[in-house]
Amino acid sequence: MAGIPNIFENMEHEYRRQLLHAAFGFLILLFPFIGPEILLVLSFLMIFALTFLPEDWPLNRYLYKKPLPGSREMLTDKINEGLKSAKNLAISVFILMLISALLEFTPYRLPLSVIASAIAISTFGTSSANFIRHRKQLQVLRCKLNPGETERCLLPSSIVLLGVGILTACLAGLWLMHWQDITIDLNMLFFLAVIGSVTGALFESIPSNIDNNLSVPLGSGMTMWLFSSFGYSVPPQQMFFALIFSLVLGYLAYRTKIADLSALFSAALLGVLIIVFSELFWFVLLLTFFILGGAFTKYKYRYKESIGLAQSKGGVRSYENVFSNSMAALILAICYGIYPQHADLIIFAYLGTVATATGDTLASEIGTTAHSQPIMITTLKPTRAGVDGAVTILGEVAALLGSMVIGLLPVLFGRVENAPMAIAITTAGGFLGTNIDSLLGATLQKRGMLSNSGVNFVATFAGAVVSGIIYLLIS
């Protein structure tokens, strides 16, 4: 036993820091034996202790984040970044425990199992990911590879976070079930573990000034809480299939440089939820949009780049692109699972939102290559290409055809009974939704009231509403 402290002292600094970070996760073991109020006080005391920790205290030396050799971080004096990160983790736990305590005075509950799973994901999961990432970063430095090669470290570490997060989140739930007189549906336990871990991996992959020890536990915890309130779950084998299918497709998009890492996990989260709450075909529809969008982003890319109208980052999509174009589809897919009595209406609204996203992307990517003079949608007067609200005949035709493709898919797969009605409603919703997008661009976006992502977000909901209303009027 005497050799253990020596092993710890001689360990590489970042590995030692990650072990201490993971050790915080063992707080979960206390959950069945002490009350939520004591856990709340305990997390507050941790924040207090880490805030007023003496600089010469040994723990301070172990927790600080040591920059990699040659990195820009060496030029700063943020030696207590690791201590701040540890404090943020304690703050996250305190916030979750505080919400749980306050909800005791309401009809709602934040289950202790959700908090335990969020802690497991953000300690054991992120520590395992950081361990792998640091190891690969050191390999890059030792081999004197291009600094850009460090991006290769991100995907393996995020996958490790996902796997370890799912495993430890499930174990945390089982631990509470064993020691407390509570019953947790095993299907729900695995469902929430997957959703929470994918969310955690997503937040960890997003470049942000917000510390991961705030975004990962709070993001995964709030997401698991939201979906636990639905009381909806599926068998583990179905959940596992949805996860693997979504990850493989996201990985292919990442490898072909259609999506970055944050878009990969955004698409994986969307895929899992859409497949689970509806069915695989719904995700195939959305996938068609991503494939067409990615392909036509590359269409005449050099020409669009030469006139300053090309998609940034070489056409690589990020989480913002994914969620701004797909949030309406996700909400409708969830509604489909919860409200099956309105299935037909939801299906046509879903077709309308996917058609809008497809039509708008094709109109932008193909329309900008038109040699004809664009006109402003609000005044019909000539304007410059690329201006918010500018439209071309080529772009309008592309929007029409893109929307029609989405309308044809459910017909080809035998998902609708009335083929002409499905194609007409989907095409109308997509085409009108695309032009609503242009109208919003010419007004609200031009005035700085909405960003491009905000315009896409509103327009896709508008396309869903248009298709839904048309269905109600003619059905």
C-alpha positions as CSV (number, residue, x, y, z in Angstrom):
1,M,0.0,0.0,0.0
2,A,2.9,2.3,0.7
3,G,3.8,2.3,-3.0
4,I,0.4,3.8,-4.1
5,P,1.3,7.4,-3.1
6,N,4.6,7.1,-4.9
7,I,2.8,5.8,-8.1
8,F,0.4,8.8,-7.8
9,E,3.3,11.3,-7.3
10,N,5.3,10.0,-10.2
11,M,2.3,9.9,-12.6
12,E,2.1,12.2,-15.5
13,H,0.5,15.4,-14.3
14,E,-2.6,15.4,-16.6
15,Y,-3.4,11.8,-15.9
16,R,-3.2,12.5,-12.1
17,R,-5.5,15.5,-12.6
18,Q,-8.0,13.3,-14.5
19,L,-8.0,10.6,-11.8
20,L,-8.9,13.3,-9.2
21,H,-11.6,14.5,-11.5
22,A,-13.0,11.0,-11.8
23,A,-12.8,10.5,-8.1
24,F,-15.4,13.2,-7.7
25,G,-17.8,10.8,-9.3
26,F,-17.7,8.5,-6.4
27,L,-19.9,11.0,-4.6
28,I,-22.7,8.9,-6.3
29,L,-22.0,6.1,-3.8
30,L,-23.3,8.3,-1.0
31,F,-26.6,9.0,-2.7
32,P,-28.6,6.1,-1.2
33,F,-27.4,6.7,2.3
34,I,-27.7,10.5,2.9
35,G,-30.7,12.8,2.2
36,P,-30.9,15.2,-0.7
37,E,-30.6,18.1,1.7
38,I,-27.3,16.9,3.0
39,L,-26.0,16.3,-0.5
40,L,-27.0,19.9,-1.3
41,V,-25.1,21.2,1.7
42,L,-22.1,19.0,0.9
43,S,-21.9,20.3,-2.7
44,F,-22.1,23.9,-1.4
45,L,-19.2,23.1,1.1
46,M,-17.2,21.8,-1.9
47,I,-17.7,25.0,-3.7
48,F,-16.7,27.0,-0.6
49,A,-13.6,24.9,0.0
50,L,-12.4,25.1,-3.7
51,T,-13.0,28.9,-3.7
52,F,-10.9,29.6,-0.6
53,L,-8.3,26.8,-1.0
54,P,-4.9,28.1,0.0
55,E,-2.5,28.4,-3.0
56,D,0.2,26.3,-1.2
57,W,-2.2,23.5,-0.4
58,P,-1.1,20.2,-2.1
59,L,-4.5,19.6,-3.8
60,N,-4.1,22.9,-5.6
61,R,-0.9,21.6,-7.2
62,Y,-2.6,18.5,-8.3
63,L,-5.7,20.2,-9.8
64,Y,-4.1,23.0,-11.9
65,K,-4.2,22.5,-15.6
66,K,-0.7,22.2,-17.1
67,P,-0.4,23.5,-20.7
68,L,1.0,21.3,-23.4
69,P,4.6,22.2,-24.5
70,G,4.5,24.8,-27.2
71,S,0.8,25.6,-26.8
72,R,-0.6,29.2,-26.5
73,E,-1.7,28.4,-23.0
74,M,1.9,28.6,-22.0
75,L,1.8,32.3,-22.7
76,T,-0.9,32.9,-20.1
77,D,-0.8,32.7,-16.3
78,K,-4.0,30.7,-15.8
79,I,-2.3,28.1,-13.6
80,N,-5.5,27.7,-11.6
81,E,-7.7,26.8,-14.6
82,G,-7.9,23.2,-13.3
83,L,-9.0,24.4,-9.9
84,K,-11.7,26.6,-11.5
85,S,-12.8,23.7,-13.5
86,A,-13.2,21.5,-10.4
87,K,-15.2,24.3,-8.7
88,N,-17.5,24.5,-11.8
89,L,-18.2,20.8,-11.4
90,A,-19.2,21.3,-7.8
91,I,-21.4,24.2,-8.9
92,S,-23.1,22.1,-11.5
93,V,-23.9,19.4,-8.9
94,F,-25.1,22.1,-6.5
95,I,-27.5,23.5,-9.2
96,L,-28.9,20.1,-9.9
97,M,-29.4,19.3,-6.2
98,L,-31.0,22.8,-5.7
99,I,-33.4,22.3,-8.5
100,S,-34.3,18.9,-7.0
101,A,-34.9,20.4,-3.6
102,L,-37.0,23.2,-4.9
103,L,-39.2,20.9,-7.0
104,E,-40.2,19.1,-3.7
105,F,-42.7,22.0,-3.3
106,T,-44.2,21.4,-6.7
107,P,-45.9,18.4,-8.4
108,Y,-42.7,17.9,-10.5
109,R,-39.6,15.9,-9.6
110,L,-36.0,15.7,-10.7
111,P,-35.1,12.1,-10.0
112,L,-32.0,11.5,-8.0
113,S,-31.0,8.8,-10.6
114,V,-30.9,11.5,-13.2
115,I,-28.5,13.6,-11.1
116,A,-26.4,10.6,-10.4
117,S,-26.2,9.7,-14.1
118,A,-25.3,13.3,-15.0
119,I,-22.4,13.2,-12.5
120,A,-21.2,9.8,-13.8
121,I,-21.1,11.1,-17.4
122,S,-19.3,14.3,-16.4
123,T,-16.7,12.7,-14.2
124,F,-16.0,9.1,-15.3
125,G,-16.9,9.9,-19.0
126,T,-15.1,13.1,-19.4
127,S,-12.0,12.0,-17.4
128,S,-11.7,8.9,-19.7
129,A,-12.1,11.1,-22.8
130,N,-9.5,13.6,-21.5
131,F,-7.1,10.8,-20.7
132,I,-7.3,9.5,-24.3
133,R,-7.1,13.0,-25.8
134,H,-4.1,13.9,-23.8
135,R,-2.3,10.7,-24.7
136,K,-2.9,11.2,-28.4
137,Q,-1.8,14.9,-28.1
138,L,1.4,13.8,-26.6
139,Q,1.9,11.4,-29.5
140,V,1.4,14.2,-32.0
141,L,4.0,16.3,-30.2
142,R,6.5,13.5,-29.9
143,C,6.2,12.7,-33.6
144,K,6.4,16.4,-34.5
145,L,3.3,16.2,-36.6
146,N,1.3,19.2,-37.9
147,P,-0.6,20.8,-35.1
148,G,-3.8,20.4,-37.1
149,E,-3.3,16.6,-36.6
150,T,-4.5,17.2,-33.0
151,E,-8.1,17.2,-34.4
152,R,-7.7,13.5,-34.8
153,C,-7.6,13.2,-31.0
154,L,-11.1,14.6,-30.6
155,L,-13.2,11.8,-32.2
156,P,-11.7,8.8,-30.3
157,S,-11.9,10.7,-27.0
158,S,-15.6,11.7,-27.6
159,I,-16.5,8.1,-28.5
160,V,-14.8,7.0,-25.2
161,L,-16.9,9.6,-23.3
162,L,-20.0,8.3,-25.0
163,G,-19.3,4.6,-24.1
164,V,-18.0,5.2,-20.6
165,G,-20.8,7.6,-19.9
166,I,-23.5,5.1,-20.9
167,L,-21.9,2.4,-18.8
168,T,-21.4,4.4,-15.7
169,A,-24.8,6.2,-16.0
170,C,-26.5,2.8,-16.0
171,L,-24.4,1.6,-13.1
172,A,-25.3,4.7,-11.1
173,G,-29.0,4.0,-11.6
174,L,-28.5,0.3,-10.7
175,W,-26.6,1.4,-7.5
176,L,-29.6,3.5,-6.4
177,M,-32.0,0.7,-7.2
178,H,-30.1,-1.8,-5.1
179,W,-29.7,0.3,-2.0
180,Q,-32.9,2.4,-2.1
181,D,-36.5,1.2,-2.1
182,I,-37.1,2.5,-5.6
183,T,-38.0,0.9,-8.9
184,I,-36.4,2.2,-12.1
185,D,-37.6,0.8,-15.4
186,L,-34.5,-0.7,-17.0
187,N,-35.6,0.3,-20.5
188,M,-35.9,3.9,-19.2
189,L,-32.6,3.7,-17.4
190,F,-30.7,2.7,-20.6
191,F,-32.7,5.2,-22.7
192,L,-31.7,8.1,-20.5
193,A,-28.1,6.9,-20.2
194,V,-27.8,7.0,-24.0
195,I,-29.5,10.3,-24.4
196,G,-27.5,11.9,-21.5
197,S,-24.2,10.5,-22.8
198,V,-24.8,11.6,-26.4
199,T,-25.7,15.1,-25.1
200,G,-22.6,15.2,-22.9
201,A,-20.4,14.2,-25.9
202,L,-22.1,16.9,-28.0
203,F,-21.5,19.7,-25.4
204,E,-17.9,18.5,-25.0
205,S,-17.3,18.7,-28.7
206,I,-18.7,22.3,-29.1
207,P,-15.9,24.9,-29.1
208,S,-17.0,27.3,-26.3
209,N,-15.7,29.6,-23.6
210,I,-18.1,27.8,-21.2
211,D,-16.2,25.2,-19.1
212,N,-17.2,21.6,-19.9
213,N,-17.7,21.0,-16.2
214,L,-20.7,23.3,-16.4
215,S,-22.1,22.5,-19.9
216,V,-21.7,18.7,-19.8
217,P,-23.4,17.9,-16.4
218,L,-26.1,20.5,-16.7
219,G,-26.7,19.8,-20.4
220,S,-26.9,16.0,-19.9
221,G,-28.8,16.3,-16.7
222,M,-31.5,18.7,-18.1
223,T,-31.9,16.6,-21.2
224,M,-32.4,13.3,-19.2
225,W,-34.8,15.1,-16.9
226,L,-36.8,16.3,-19.9
227,F,-37.1,12.9,-21.4
228,S,-37.7,11.1,-18.1
229,S,-40.8,13.4,-17.7
230,F,-42.3,12.0,-20.9
231,G,-42.4,8.5,-19.4
232,Y,-41.5,7.1,-22.9
233,S,-38.9,4.4,-23.5
234,V,-38.0,1.6,-25.8
235,P,-36.3,-1.8,-25.4
236,P,-32.4,-1.5,-25.1
237,Q,-31.8,-3.4,-28.4
238,Q,-33.9,-0.8,-30.3
239,M,-32.1,2.0,-28.5
240,F,-28.7,0.4,-29.3
241,F,-29.6,0.0,-33.0
242,A,-30.7,3.7,-33.2
243,L,-27.5,4.8,-31.6
244,I,-25.2,2.7,-33.8
245,F,-27.1,3.6,-37.0
246,S,-27.0,7.3,-36.2
247,L,-23.3,7.3,-35.2
248,V,-22.2,5.4,-38.3
249,L,-24.0,7.9,-40.6
250,G,-22.7,10.8,-38.6
251,Y,-19.2,9.4,-38.8
252,L,-19.5,9.0,-42.6
253,A,-20.5,12.7,-42.8
254,Y,-17.6,13.6,-40.6
255,R,-15.1,11.6,-42.7
256,T,-16.3,13.1,-46.0
257,K,-16.0,16.6,-44.4
258,I,-19.7,17.4,-44.7
259,A,-19.9,17.7,-40.9
260,D,-17.6,18.6,-38.0
261,L,-17.5,16.8,-34.7
262,S,-20.2,18.8,-33.1
263,A,-22.5,18.1,-36.1
264,L,-21.7,14.4,-35.9
265,F,-23.0,14.2,-32.3
266,S,-25.9,16.6,-33.0
267,A,-27.0,14.3,-35.9
268,A,-26.5,11.3,-33.6
269,L,-28.7,12.8,-30.9
270,L,-31.3,13.7,-33.5
271,G,-31.1,10.3,-35.1
272,V,-31.5,8.4,-31.8
273,L,-34.5,10.5,-30.8
274,I,-36.3,10.5,-34.1
275,I,-35.8,6.7,-34.7
276,V,-37.0,5.9,-31.1
277,F,-40.0,8.2,-31.0
278,S,-41.1,7.6,-34.6
279,E,-39.4,5.1,-36.9
280,L,-36.3,4.7,-39.1
281,F,-37.9,6.2,-42.2
282,W,-38.4,9.5,-40.5
283,F,-34.6,9.8,-40.0
284,V,-34.0,8.7,-43.6
285,L,-36.1,11.7,-44.7
286,L,-34.0,14.0,-42.6
287,L,-30.8,12.2,-43.8
288,T,-31.9,12.9,-47.4
289,F,-31.8,16.6,-46.6
290,F,-28.3,16.4,-45.1
291,I,-27.0,14.4,-48.0
292,L,-28.5,16.8,-50.6
293,G,-27.4,19.8,-48.6
294,G,-23.8,18.5,-48.3
295,A,-23.6,17.5,-51.9
296,F,-24.9,20.8,-53.3
297,T,-22.7,22.8,-50.9
298,K,-19.8,21.4,-52.8
299,Y,-21.5,22.1,-56.2
300,K,-19.4,24.8,-58.0
301,Y,-17.8,25.5,-54.7
302,R,-14.7,27.2,-56.2
303,Y,-16.9,29.5,-58.2
304,K,-19.0,30.4,-55.1
305,E,-15.8,30.9,-53.2
306,S,-14.4,33.3,-55.9
307,I,-17.5,35.5,-55.6
308,G,-17.5,35.4,-51.8
309,L,-20.7,33.3,-51.5
310,A,-19.4,29.9,-50.5
311,Q,-20.3,28.2,-47.2
312,S,-17.6,28.9,-44.6
313,K,-15.2,26.2,-43.4
314,G,-15.1,24.6,-46.8
315,G,-18.8,23.7,-46.6
316,V,-18.4,21.7,-43.3
317,R,-21.6,21.9,-41.3
318,S,-21.6,22.5,-37.5
319,Y,-24.1,21.8,-34.7
320,E,-25.8,25.2,-35.4
321,N,-26.6,24.1,-39.0
322,V,-28.0,20.8,-37.8
323,F,-30.2,22.1,-35.0
324,S,-31.4,25.2,-36.8
325,N,-32.7,23.1,-39.7
326,S,-33.8,20.1,-37.7
327,M,-35.3,21.2,-34.4
328,A,-38.8,21.4,-35.9
329,A,-38.4,17.9,-37.3
330,L,-37.2,16.6,-33.9
331,I,-40.1,18.1,-32.0
332,L,-42.6,16.7,-34.5
333,A,-41.0,13.2,-34.2
334,I,-41.3,13.3,-30.4
335,C,-44.9,14.4,-30.7
336,Y,-45.6,11.5,-33.1
337,G,-44.5,9.1,-30.4
338,I,-46.4,10.8,-27.6
339,Y,-49.6,11.7,-29.5
340,P,-50.2,8.8,-31.9
341,Q,-53.9,9.9,-32.3
342,H,-52.6,12.9,-34.4
343,A,-50.2,10.8,-36.5
344,D,-51.4,11.9,-40.0
345,L,-51.3,15.6,-39.2
346,I,-47.8,15.3,-37.6
347,I,-46.5,13.3,-40.6
348,F,-47.5,15.9,-43.1
349,A,-46.1,18.7,-40.9
350,Y,-42.9,16.7,-40.7
351,L,-42.7,16.4,-44.4
352,G,-43.2,20.2,-44.7
353,T,-40.4,21.0,-42.3
354,V,-37.9,18.7,-44.0
355,A,-39.0,19.9,-47.4
356,T,-38.4,23.5,-46.3
357,A,-34.9,22.8,-45.0
358,T,-34.1,20.9,-48.3
359,G,-35.6,23.6,-50.5
360,D,-33.9,26.4,-48.8
361,T,-30.5,24.8,-48.9
362,L,-30.8,23.9,-52.6
363,A,-32.1,27.4,-53.4
364,S,-29.1,29.0,-51.7
365,E,-26.4,26.6,-53.0
366,I,-27.7,26.4,-56.6
367,G,-29.3,29.8,-56.9
368,T,-26.0,31.6,-56.1
369,T,-24.5,30.1,-59.2
370,A,-27.2,31.7,-61.5
371,H,-25.9,34.1,-64.0
372,S,-29.2,36.0,-64.1
373,Q,-29.7,39.1,-61.9
374,P,-31.3,38.3,-58.5
375,I,-34.2,40.3,-57.2
376,M,-35.2,41.2,-53.7
377,I,-38.2,39.2,-52.5
378,T,-39.8,42.2,-50.8
379,T,-39.5,44.7,-53.6
380,L,-38.9,42.6,-56.7
381,K,-36.2,45.0,-57.7
382,P,-32.7,43.8,-58.9
383,T,-30.1,43.3,-56.2
384,R,-26.7,41.8,-55.6
385,A,-26.2,38.0,-55.3
386,G,-25.9,36.8,-51.8
387,V,-27.9,39.6,-50.2
388,D,-30.3,38.4,-47.6
389,G,-33.7,38.1,-49.3
390,A,-32.3,37.9,-52.8
391,V,-33.9,35.2,-55.0
392,T,-33.4,33.9,-58.5
393,I,-35.5,31.8,-60.9
394,L,-32.8,29.1,-60.7
395,G,-33.0,29.1,-56.9
396,E,-36.8,29.0,-56.9
397,V,-36.8,26.0,-59.3
398,A,-34.2,24.3,-57.1
399,A,-36.4,24.9,-54.0
400,L,-39.4,23.5,-55.9
401,L,-37.6,20.3,-57.0
402,G,-35.9,19.8,-53.6
403,S,-39.2,20.0,-51.9
404,M,-40.7,17.6,-54.4
405,V,-38.0,15.0,-53.8
406,I,-38.9,15.0,-50.1
407,G,-42.6,14.5,-51.1
408,L,-41.7,11.6,-53.4
409,L,-39.8,9.6,-50.8
410,P,-42.8,8.6,-48.6
411,V,-44.6,7.6,-51.9
412,L,-41.7,5.4,-53.0
413,F,-41.5,3.8,-49.6
414,G,-45.3,3.2,-49.4
415,R,-45.7,5.4,-46.4
416,V,-48.8,7.3,-47.6
417,E,-52.0,6.2,-49.2
418,N,-52.8,9.3,-51.3
419,A,-49.6,9.9,-53.4
420,P,-50.7,13.1,-55.3
421,M,-51.9,14.7,-52.1
422,A,-48.6,13.8,-50.2
423,I,-46.4,15.3,-53.0
424,A,-48.6,18.4,-53.4
425,I,-48.7,19.2,-49.6
426,T,-45.0,18.5,-49.1
427,T,-44.0,20.5,-52.2
428,A,-46.2,23.4,-51.2
429,G,-45.0,23.5,-47.6
430,G,-41.4,23.3,-48.7
431,F,-41.6,25.9,-51.4
432,L,-43.6,28.4,-49.3
433,G,-41.4,27.7,-46.3
434,T,-38.3,28.5,-48.4
435,N,-39.7,31.8,-49.5
436,I,-40.7,32.6,-45.9
437,D,-37.0,32.1,-45.2
438,S,-36.1,34.6,-47.9
439,L,-38.7,37.0,-46.6
440,L,-37.3,36.7,-43.0
441,G,-33.8,37.2,-44.4
442,A,-34.9,40.4,-46.2
443,T,-36.6,41.9,-43.1
444,L,-35.6,40.5,-39.6
445,Q,-32.2,39.2,-40.5
446,K,-31.3,42.4,-42.4
447,R,-32.2,44.4,-39.4
448,G,-30.1,42.2,-37.1
449,M,-33.1,40.8,-35.3
450,L,-32.4,37.2,-36.4
451,S,-29.2,35.4,-37.4
452,N,-29.0,33.0,-40.4
453,S,-29.6,30.1,-38.0
454,G,-32.5,31.9,-36.4
455,V,-34.1,32.4,-39.8
456,N,-33.7,28.7,-40.7
457,F,-35.2,27.8,-37.3
458,V,-38.3,29.9,-37.8
459,A,-38.7,29.0,-41.5
460,T,-38.7,25.3,-40.9
461,F,-41.4,25.7,-38.3
462,A,-43.3,27.8,-40.8
463,G,-43.0,25.1,-43.5
464,A,-44.4,22.6,-41.0
465,V,-47.3,24.9,-40.2
466,V,-48.1,25.5,-43.9
467,S,-48.1,21.7,-44.7
468,G,-50.2,21.0,-41.6
469,I,-52.8,23.6,-42.4
470,I,-53.1,22.5,-46.1
471,Y,-53.6,18.9,-44.9
472,L,-56.4,19.9,-42.5
473,L,-58.1,22.0,-45.2
474,I,-58.2,19.2,-47.8
475,S,-58.4,16.0,-45.8
